[in-house]
């Protein structure tokens, strides 16, 4: 067998001495195409910079998403606490009456 193509599930066969030569030529052509299609140094550096920027941007977006989620949870907890205090607004008048002398607070036993 000279080589096997897993995507097509096909084995390519040549006679015994020829299969090594055909395989070597195929490998050489593959590596030559890789070398010729590879970007230049500047392009490779530019792609690396883009990749690093994209990764930093993705991390910043994830942080911002988590920050906003936490902020919303905190805001909703504060709104619930304020609504709870507003529902007990009648107790504020009782405290006002105690402070103005309308009633005396209970004394703790010492």
KAVEN-V871129 format. One record per helix or strand of 2 or more residues. SS is the DSSP state (alpha for helix, beta for strand). FROM is the first residue (numbers start at 1). TO is the last residue. If there is no record, write none. Layout:
ss;from;to
SS;FROM;TO
SS;FROM;TO
This chain:
ss;from;to
beta;3;5
beta;10;12
alpha;16;37
alpha;41;87
alpha;90;100
